Amino acid sequence: MTLLRRTPLFSALREEVFDRLMGAVAVQAYRARQPLFRQGDPATCMFVVLDGWVKYFHLNRSGLETVIDVVSTGRSFGETLAPVGGVYEGSADAATPARVARLPAGALREALTDSREMVDAVLRLSNDWATSLIRTFQRFHHQGIDERLARLILSLSPEREGRSCFPLPYAKSLIADQLGVDKATISRSFRRLRELGVIVDKRDVAIENVGRLERELAPGRGASTPPARAARNVAPI
């Protein structure tokens, strides 16, 4: 449970509160594309990704899918809905094989009653989530697809300077959905990123110089191709 202890939701808790929560946690392994929950299901748990990636998405009345987020190791979700007994506003599937910790809503409600630190953590994560959605909305309106893709690739890099080589953690088709474009558009954008020193061969990525890429993406210097969106994807909010 070391990883859980380090997450923003649990890191500031008193030991006795944390230990009580861990007594209620269940860890489950998921296959790629296996659902965690479906839109409209009762919000009976919150989740922490221990390993792998989870896709969180919304379906409109016509069945068109919008990817809201792709959640990585150490991040939590559902902590704002579970305590109030609502329903999940979207669906979640494992984007890759994943291990996920599930904390029942009742245990979370009890911790919120007993621990000011837990209340502060949930409020902080809610604010971070709202801020992230606003920034995503702004990127869709003010950045071209090449810049959005370059920033995503940069965020996945394990290195912060020099050369960086790493595998894409999930499929290019999910990256396309995450950025709101179709597969053909994302393929063209990957090819154009070669001019910025980003080489992608199947799932293998090589950034020639991380610092140079960060400088290219500095305000006023980002890639400026017009935003392109597939009809089946809209802005995340």
C-alpha positions as CSV (number, residue, x, y, z in Angstrom):
1,M,0.0,0.0,0.0
2,T,3.0,2.3,-0.3
3,L,1.8,3.8,-3.5
4,L,-1.6,4.6,-2.0
5,R,0.1,6.3,0.9
6,R,2.0,8.6,-1.5
7,T,-1.1,9.7,-3.5
8,P,-2.4,13.2,-3.0
9,L,-5.7,11.8,-1.6
10,F,-4.0,9.9,1.3
11,S,-0.5,11.4,1.8
12,A,-1.6,13.8,4.6
13,L,-3.9,11.5,6.5
14,R,-3.2,10.5,10.1
15,E,-1.9,7.0,10.4
16,E,-5.1,5.6,12.1
17,V,-7.4,7.1,9.4
18,F,-5.2,5.7,6.6
19,D,-5.0,2.3,8.2
20,R,-8.8,2.2,8.6
21,L,-9.3,3.1,5.0
22,M,-6.8,0.4,3.8
23,G,-8.9,-2.2,5.7
24,A,-11.7,-1.4,3.3
25,V,-9.7,-1.3,0.1
26,A,-9.9,-4.0,-2.5
27,V,-7.4,-4.4,-5.3
28,Q,-8.6,-5.7,-8.6
29,A,-6.8,-6.6,-11.9
30,Y,-8.4,-5.6,-15.2
31,R,-7.7,-6.7,-18.7
32,A,-7.3,-4.1,-21.4
33,R,-10.8,-2.8,-22.4
34,Q,-12.4,-4.3,-19.4
35,P,-14.9,-1.9,-17.8
36,L,-14.6,-0.6,-14.2
37,F,-18.1,1.0,-14.3
38,R,-20.6,2.4,-16.7
39,Q,-22.2,5.8,-17.1
40,G,-25.3,6.0,-14.9
41,D,-24.2,3.3,-12.5
42,P,-24.5,4.1,-8.8
43,A,-21.2,5.7,-7.6
44,T,-20.4,3.0,-5.0
45,C,-16.6,3.3,-5.0
46,M,-13.7,5.6,-5.7
47,F,-10.6,4.3,-7.5
48,V,-6.9,4.7,-7.5
49,V,-4.8,3.4,-10.4
50,L,-1.9,1.3,-9.0
51,D,-0.5,0.2,-12.3
52,G,-1.5,0.7,-16.0
53,W,-3.9,3.3,-17.5
54,V,-7.6,3.8,-17.3
55,K,-9.8,5.6,-19.9
56,Y,-12.6,7.8,-18.6
57,F,-15.1,8.7,-21.2
58,H,-18.7,10.0,-21.8
59,L,-21.3,8.9,-24.3
60,N,-23.9,11.3,-25.6
61,R,-27.5,10.3,-26.4
62,S,-26.4,9.3,-29.9
63,G,-23.7,7.0,-28.5
64,L,-20.8,9.2,-29.6
65,E,-17.8,8.8,-27.3
66,T,-15.7,11.7,-25.8
67,V,-12.6,10.8,-23.9
68,I,-12.4,13.0,-20.8
69,D,-9.2,11.7,-19.4
70,V,-6.7,8.9,-19.5
71,V,-5.8,8.2,-15.9
72,S,-2.3,7.0,-15.0
73,T,-0.6,5.3,-12.1
74,G,-1.0,7.0,-8.7
75,R,-4.1,9.1,-9.7
76,S,-7.5,8.7,-8.2
77,F,-11.0,9.4,-9.5
78,G,-14.5,9.1,-8.2
79,E,-13.7,10.6,-4.8
80,T,-16.2,13.5,-5.3
81,L,-19.2,11.4,-6.4
82,A,-18.9,8.3,-4.2
83,P,-19.5,10.1,-0.8
84,V,-22.7,11.8,-1.9
85,G,-24.4,8.7,-3.4
86,G,-24.6,10.0,-6.9
87,V,-24.1,8.2,-10.2
88,Y,-21.1,8.1,-12.4
89,E,-21.3,10.8,-15.0
90,G,-19.1,8.8,-17.4
91,S,-17.7,5.3,-18.0
92,A,-14.3,3.9,-17.2
93,D,-12.4,1.1,-19.0
94,A,-8.9,-0.2,-18.5
95,A,-6.9,1.2,-21.4
96,T,-4.1,-1.3,-20.8
97,P,-3.8,-4.2,-18.3
98,A,-4.2,-2.4,-15.0
99,R,-4.4,-2.9,-11.2
100,V,-6.9,-0.6,-9.5
101,A,-7.7,-0.1,-5.8
102,R,-11.4,0.3,-5.0
103,L,-12.5,2.2,-1.9
104,P,-16.2,1.8,-1.0
105,A,-18.2,5.0,-0.6
106,G,-19.1,4.2,3.0
107,A,-15.5,4.1,4.1
108,L,-14.8,7.3,2.2
109,R,-17.8,9.1,3.9
110,E,-16.6,7.9,7.3
111,A,-13.1,9.3,6.6
112,L,-14.5,12.6,5.5
113,T,-16.5,12.8,8.7
114,D,-13.4,12.0,10.9
115,S,-10.6,13.7,9.1
116,R,-10.2,17.3,8.1
117,E,-7.1,16.2,6.1
118,M,-9.3,14.0,3.9
119,V,-11.8,16.8,3.4
120,D,-9.0,19.2,2.3
121,A,-7.5,16.5,0.0
122,V,-10.9,15.9,-1.8
123,L,-11.5,19.6,-2.2
124,R,-8.0,20.1,-3.6
125,L,-8.4,17.2,-6.0
126,S,-11.8,18.6,-7.1
127,N,-10.2,22.0,-7.8
128,D,-7.3,20.3,-9.7
129,W,-9.8,18.3,-11.8
130,A,-11.8,21.5,-12.7
131,T,-8.6,23.4,-13.5
132,S,-7.5,20.5,-15.7
133,L,-10.8,20.5,-17.6
134,I,-10.6,24.2,-18.2
135,R,-7.0,23.9,-19.5
136,T,-8.1,21.1,-21.8
137,F,-10.9,23.2,-23.1
138,Q,-8.5,26.1,-23.8
139,R,-6.1,23.8,-25.6
140,F,-8.8,22.6,-27.9
141,H,-9.7,26.1,-28.9
142,H,-6.2,27.7,-29.0
143,Q,-3.7,25.0,-29.9
144,G,-3.3,23.1,-33.1
145,I,-3.2,19.3,-33.1
146,D,0.5,19.2,-33.6
147,E,1.1,21.3,-30.4
148,R,-1.5,19.2,-28.4
149,L,0.2,16.0,-29.5
150,A,3.7,17.3,-28.8
151,R,2.7,18.4,-25.3
152,L,1.1,15.0,-24.6
153,I,4.3,13.2,-25.8
154,L,6.4,15.5,-23.7
155,S,4.2,14.7,-20.6
156,L,4.8,11.0,-21.2
157,S,8.6,11.3,-21.3
158,P,10.5,9.8,-18.4
159,E,13.4,12.3,-19.1
160,R,13.3,16.0,-18.5
161,E,16.4,16.8,-20.6
162,G,18.5,15.4,-23.3
163,R,17.4,12.4,-25.4
164,S,14.4,10.4,-24.3
165,C,13.3,7.0,-25.6
166,F,10.2,5.3,-24.3
167,P,7.2,3.3,-25.5
168,L,3.7,4.8,-25.9
169,P,1.8,3.5,-22.9
170,Y,-1.4,3.0,-24.9
171,A,-2.6,2.8,-28.5
172,K,-2.4,5.6,-31.0
173,S,-6.2,5.3,-31.5
174,L,-6.7,6.2,-27.9
175,I,-4.4,9.2,-28.2
176,A,-6.5,10.3,-31.2
177,D,-9.6,10.0,-29.1
178,Q,-8.0,11.8,-26.2
179,L,-7.0,14.7,-28.5
180,G,-10.3,14.8,-30.3
181,V,-9.2,13.9,-33.8
182,D,-9.5,10.9,-36.1
183,K,-6.7,8.3,-36.7
184,A,-5.7,9.8,-40.1
185,T,-5.2,13.2,-38.5
186,I,-3.1,11.8,-35.7
187,S,-0.9,9.9,-38.1
188,R,-0.2,13.0,-40.1
189,S,0.6,14.9,-36.9
190,F,3.0,12.2,-35.8
191,R,4.8,12.6,-39.1
192,R,5.0,16.4,-38.8
193,L,6.5,16.1,-35.3
194,R,9.7,14.8,-36.9
195,E,10.5,18.4,-37.6
196,L,10.6,18.9,-33.8
197,G,12.8,15.9,-33.3
198,V,10.1,13.5,-32.2
199,I,10.3,10.1,-34.0
200,V,7.6,7.6,-33.5
201,D,8.0,4.1,-34.8
202,K,4.9,2.0,-34.1
203,R,4.7,2.3,-30.3
204,D,8.4,3.4,-29.8
205,V,9.0,7.1,-29.2
206,A,12.4,9.0,-29.4
207,I,12.7,12.7,-28.5
208,E,16.0,13.9,-29.8
209,N,16.2,16.7,-27.3
210,V,13.6,17.2,-24.5
211,G,14.8,20.7,-23.7
212,R,14.6,21.8,-27.3
213,L,11.0,20.5,-27.6
214,E,10.0,22.3,-24.4
215,R,11.5,25.5,-25.8
216,E,9.6,25.0,-29.1
217,L,6.4,24.7,-27.1
218,A,7.0,27.8,-25.0
219,P,4.2,30.5,-25.3
220,G,4.3,32.1,-28.7
221,R,6.4,29.3,-30.3
222,G,4.1,26.3,-30.3
223,A,3.2,24.3,-33.4
224,S,0.4,26.2,-35.1
225,T,-1.5,23.8,-37.4
226,P,-5.2,24.5,-37.2
227,P,-7.2,22.3,-34.7
228,A,-8.7,19.3,-36.3
229,R,-11.5,17.2,-34.8
230,A,-13.3,14.1,-35.7
231,A,-17.1,14.4,-35.9
232,R,-17.4,11.8,-33.2
233,N,-15.4,13.8,-30.7
234,V,-16.1,17.1,-29.2
235,A,-14.4,19.3,-26.6
236,P,-14.2,17.6,-23.2
237,I,-16.5,20.0,-21.4
